Amino acid sequence: MSLSFWMSVLNLMIVLVVFCIILVFITQNERKKEVVPLKNKNLISGSWTVSVLIPAHNEEKSIEKCITSCLRQTRPPDKIIVVNDGSTDNTLKILKSFGNRIKIVNLEKNTGNKSKAQEVGLKYVDTDIFITVDADTRLDKNFVFQILKSFYEKDIVAVCGMVESEKGNWITKVREINYLIGQTIYKKAQIAISALFVLSGCASGFKTEEFKKIVTFDHDTVTEDLDFTYKLKLANKKLDFNNQAIVYTQDPNNLKSYFKQLYRWYSGGWTCLKKNVKIFSKPNNALMLSLIYVEGFLMGALFLFAPLLVFIGIKYFAYLLLLQFLIVSICLSYGIFKYKKYSLYLYLPHHYFLGLADKSIFVGSFFKEIILNKRNLQWQKADRY
């Protein structure tokens, strides 16, 4: 590999960051013009009915806080539907303690897949809007209001809220950095060119009628939220992101759970990309997905095969590492100053070195899912605390 190759790699990364930063500022200006002022906030409450759909399997440590946060909304949901997917712990007992405030769909046998539990629960949804929430997620008190506000202001079919990490340790801080970069830069850039590709399963709202028309539950991936997003995109539906609709989720607080979750996300990502390859037919989708997957695969391959670089020239690899560190620092700084989370600077080294392992998992999942065609369809979740 020549020096020109390495410079091409560096240029690709620089272009990606500059492209995203420019689009952030463009997006901010355009979105200010788009927003329709709310003349009567009560109109939102009266115009839409909304359900919250929560699949749960052995969630005794977190389900109570999740449901309580749903009940304490400034705009309470009309229905809270919880699918108890064959839990063997105290999940069902806790659910019953809420009485008739929630609808319990009790499955005696575990389905083994989150999307199967969601499919069952969706049969009980008869409201205009439904919101998907994970059992380890706690909603900000204004979450439902903000989701409905997005539907009221714009002609959209689905909207994604902003995910924040619950307080934990250095591992959850690393995840918080990822959220901050992804949601303050990448998601805004994607919205600017109508190429939003992840409606987070723990924080998204959908127009029920449109969703039921378009989305089928194939149960062939462990990232059903990404599969939903691709299907809505292929149907040319408009999606949006609301950073005022906030949820707090329990991220893995140990390395075993962290890497297991990453593998699930990445393998599911490759599967969804493969099955929805038609998504590349539109230039904006092709641009954004290429930047995401080419950069991820390229960097992952470089880190995975780093020992071989001693035969090429280690200084080029060191230069690449340094440049990536600077790019991440710049992107993070934007989010830190926007949300005043200055303590995250302390965890930038942790994020950087754990990121090297992330990239390796990204490449490894590609070979297993795409090359070897070995799919993982088991419903896996991080340890609750």
N, C-alpha and C positions, 0 to 999 in steps of 0.2 A: 504494500500500500504506500503510495507516494504522499508527499506533503500536500499536493493539490487535493487529494481525497480528504485529508483531515481538515483542510481549510473549507472544503465544501460542507463538511459536517458542521463546523462552527458557524458558517454563514447561515445554514438552515436554522439553527437554534436562535441565532440573533434575529433573523427575519421573523420567526415565530413570535418572539417576545415583543418586538417593535410593533408587529401587526396587532397583537392583542392589546397592547397599551394604547395605541391610537384608537382602536375601536371602542375601548372603554370610555374615552372622553367623548367620542362621537355619539355613543349610546346614551350617555348621561344627558347630553344636550337634546337629542331627539326625543327621549322618553319624557323629558319635562314638557315638551310641546304636546305629546300625545295624551297625557293624563287629563281626564275630564273631572273637574271639581265635583265633589259630592254635595249636592244641595240639601239632601236629607239623609242622614245616616240610617234612620229607621227604615228607609226604603229598601236597604239591603236585607234587613231582617224579614221584611214582609214579602220580598220578591222571590226569594229562593228558599227551598227546603234543602237541608243538607244532612247527610249521614256520615258517620265515621266508621270505617271498617278495619277491624284489628284481628289478624290471625295470631293465635297463641299456642305454643307447645312447650309445656314445662317452664312457665314464666312466673313462678311464685315470688321471685325476688323483685320483680319490676312491674308486674301488671297492675297492682293497686295504684301506684303513682301515675301510671299512664292513664288509667280511666279517670282518676280524680282530676287530672289536668284537663281532661275532655269535659268533665262536668262543670268545671269552674271557668269556662270561657265567658268573655264579655258578651259574645253572641253564642249561646249554647247550641250545640247541634240538635236537630230534631230527633235523630236516632243514633244510638251507639250500638253497633253490632260486633260482638266478639265471637270468633270461631275458636272454640276450645278443641284443638286438633289432637285428640287422644292423649291429653296430658296425664302423667302418672304421679305428679306431685300434688301440691295444694292449690293449683291454679283454679280448678273448678270451684273449690270451696270459697276462694276469695271472690270469684266472679258472682257467686250466689249471694254474697254479703251485700251486694249493691242493689238487690231486689229488682223491682220493675223499672229502675232507672236505665237499665241496659237490656239489650236483647242477646241472650246466650244461644248460640248454635253449637250444640254439644255433639262431637263426633267420638264415638266409642273407640275407634281404631285410628291411629295416626296415619295420615295420608302419605307421609314421607316427603312431601314437597309443599313449599309455601304457596305456590300458585294454585295448587289443588284446594287448599283451605280457602284462599281468596275466591276461587270460582264458586265454591259452595256458599260463602258469605254474600256474594254479589246477588244471588237469587233473592235475598231478603231486602235488597236495596230498592226502594221505590221513590226516592227523593230526586230533586232536580240535579243536585250535586252530591258526589260522594268523595270522601277524603280517605286515603290509605295511610295507615299509621302502624308502625311496628310496636310490639309489646314492651320494648325496652325504651320507648321514646316518651318524653314529657313535652307537652305543648305549652308554648308561651300563651298567656291568657288571651292575647289578641289574635291567635293564629287563625281560628275559623273566620273571624271578622275580616282579616287581611286576605284570606283566600277568596271569600265572597266578593270583596272589594275589587279584586283583580278581574273576576268574571263580569262585574258590573261595568267596569271602566273600559273593557276591551272585548272585542269579538274573538274570544279564544275558546278552545276546547279543553285545554288542560293547563294547569299552572303548578310550578314547583316552588316550594318554600325554601328557606335557608336553614341548613343543618349546622348545629354547633355541638361540640363535644361536652359531655358532662365532666365535671372535675374528676381528675384521676391522678395519674403519675406521668412520668416523662414520655411514655408511649402514647398516652392520650393527647399529650401536648403536641407530639409529632403529627398525629391525625388532625389536630386543630389547625396546624399550619397548612396541611393539605387542603382542608376545607376553606381556609381563608383565601389561599391563592386561587383555588378552583372556582370559588363563588364571587370573588371580587374582580377577577380578571377574565378567566376562561368563560364562565357562563355569560357574562355581559357581552363578551366578544361574539359568542355563539348567537345570542339573541339579536345582535346588531345585523347579522347576515342570515337570520332565520335558520340557524343550524344548531338548535338546542338538542342535545342527544341523551340527556339523562334526566328523567323525571323521578327524583328520589322516592323510593318505595315507602319511606317513613315520613314523607312530608309533601304529598302532592294531592291536588284536587282535580276532579274530572267531571265534565258534563255527562251524566249517567246515560242518557239516550244515545249520544254520539259514541260513547265508549262501547256500549253493548252492540252497536251496529258494526263497529270497526274491529274491535279487539277480540281475538279468540285465544283461549287458554290452551297452548300446545303442550305445556308441561315438559318441554325438552331443553330447558335451561334453568340454572339456579339464580339467574338475574332477571326475574320476570319484569321488574320495573324498566329495565333497558329494552326488553322485548316489546313492552307496551309502547315505549317512546318511538321505536323504529316503525311500528305498525301505524301509529298516528301520523308520523312523518311521511310514510309512503302513501297515506291517504290525503296528503297535502293539507293537514289540519294545522292551525296556528297554535303554538305553545308559548308559554311565557314563564318568567322567573320573578318572584316577589321576595326581595331580601328583608321585607318587614314581617313576613310570615315565618316565624322562627320556631324551631323545635330543638330540643336537647336530647341527644342520643347517647347511649352507653357504648363507647368504643372499647375494643379489647385493651385490657390493662396488663397483659402478659404476652411475651413474644410468640408463644405457641398459638394462641388465639388470633393474634395479629396476622401472622403469616397464613393461617388457615383461612381467615376472612379475605385476605388479599388474593389468595389462590382462587377462591370462589368468585370474587369479582372479576378477576382477569380471565379465568376460563369461561365464565358466562359471557364476558364481553366478546371474546373471540367467536363463541358459538352464535351469538346474536348477529355479529357482523357477517358471518358466513351464511346464515340462513336468510338474511335480509340484504344480500349483496346489491339488489336493485337500488338501494339508497344512494349509490355512487352515480346514478344517472343524472342527478342535478349538480351543477358546478359548485354551489355553496356547500352542499353536503360533502362532496368529494374533497373539497379543499380542507374543511375542518377535520374530517375523519383521517385524511392523509397526514395532516400535521400531528394529530394525536397519536396515531398508530405507528407512523414511520419514525417519529422522534422516540417513542417508547421502545419500539423494537430495536432501533439502531443503538440507542444508549444501553439497553439491556444486553445486547450482543457484545458491545465493547467491554462492559464490566464483566460479563460472564467469561469472556475469553482474554481477559486482561493479562494473564501470565504469558501468553504468546507474544505480547507486545514488546517483550525484552529483545526479540529478534528484529523488531522494526525500528524502535526508537522510543524509549520510555518517556522522553521529554514531551513528545507530542501528546501522549496520553495524560501526562500531568497538566499540560496546558489546557486540555479539554476539561479535566476535573475542576480546575480553577475557574474556568469560564462558566461552567455550569453552576458552581457555587455562587458566583457573582450574579448570575441571572436569577437564581432562586431568591437571593437576598434582596434584589431590586423588586421583584414581584411581591415578596412578603412585606416589604416596607410599605408598599401601597396599601395593603390590607391592614397592617398594624396601625398606621396613622389614621386610616379611615374609621376604624373601630376602637382605637386607643387601647390595643392589647400589647403594650410595650414589653411585657414579661416574656413574650414568645421569642424575642431575640436570644434569650438564654438557651433556647432549645434548637436553635438553627443548626449547630453541629450534630446534634442527635438526629435531626431530620435528614441531614445530608448523608450521614453514614448509613442510616437505616434505609435511605432511598436507594443505595447501591444494591441492597438485597431485594428491594421492591422490583427493580428493573430485571433482576435475574429471574424472579418469579414470573414476571410478565413474559419473558422469552420462553421459560420452561412451560408455561401454560399454553403458549402457541404451539409448541411441538406436540404436546399431549392432546390438545383439542383439535388442531387442524391437521397436523401431519399424521399422528397415530389414530386420530378420530376416537379417542377414549373420553367420553363425556361423564361428568360427575353430576348426578341429578339428585343427590341426597340433600335434604334440608339441613343445612349446618348453620349454627349461630355461635357467636362468641360467648364466653363464660359471663354470666350475669353477676353483678355485685351490688 
